[in-house]
Amino acid sequence: MKINIDPYAGFCFGVTKVVDTAEEILHRDHHLYCLGDIVHNAKEIERLKNLGLEIISYDQFLQLSNCKVLIRAHGEPPETYRQALVNNIKIVDGTCPIVLKLQSKIEEDYAENRSAGVQIAIYGRKDHAEVRGLAGQTGNNCIILESEKDLDKIDYHRSIFLYAQTTMNPDNFEKIISEIRKRLSEAGIPASMMKCTNSICGQVSGRIPRLKKFCQENDIIIFGSSKKSSNGRLLFRQCKNVCEKTYFVSETSEIDIEWLSDARSIGITGATSTPRWFLEEIAAFLHNQLTSS
Ligand code: SF4
């Protein structure tokens, strides 16, 4: 039986960057605060905590002063930076450059067009840190679209500037765009009333076709990810659509050896927040199980 690790799996560029930054500081200072989970992966968090990373909540952040705090790849709203200034907190900004660019675009579009009554709409999960950071660029004067049911919140007689959280499903974003166009057309309003920015990250959308190919090439797929990762849920569903025998695991202990029966090749992959070392741990676990049985 062959065990294949997806060559394209592992941290995305933004997560690699912030984890490298944290490690560099931790090797020198042995302690660093991070506002929120540095990555949606419990195992990687545990590893970094052992090096001295201390994850803090927003309430804890408000109580701190005269220290250094890392901002994770999802970014933060402007209010967090203002608060840091007030409390003499040095921000180590690990915001992914792609998210940073999107924040700036929303901030500029909002500043330039707010007087004309433009509506800023963001397709994403309202409780997601990245979305809070994006919404903060408008002073939370925007519409969050979690699904098509939220489209009723839009006033179709005013201009719409539409963006997406970087890790959303590209197909579902297309459906949102089509539905808005349909509603504009039904109201006799030109499609140009909506200006759409495709802000889904290439590290997510570009991975989907490669992931599908990897799933076609293997009999079963073990998908390693933390349950908290929205990108993990998205990519897992993509795998499951191609290979019915795709199994989601957060720990090697969740692997049922029965899954492997009749398989000639096992593919191991994961989310953009899954460390490569965890995929290697899964491979080693499978190898041990198969050679000892
Ligand atoms: S998924 Fe893309 S936007 Fe999000 S952190 Fe990774 S590289 Fe940055």
Boltz pocket constraint, residues with backbone or C-beta under 6 A from the ligand:
constraints:
  - pocket:
      binder: B
      contacts: [[A, 12], [A, 13], [A, 14], [A, 15], [A, 73], [A, 74], [A, 96], [A, 97], [A, 98], [A, 99], [A, 166], [A, 167], [A, 201], [A, 202], [A, 203], [A, 204], [A, 272]]
      max_distance: 6.0
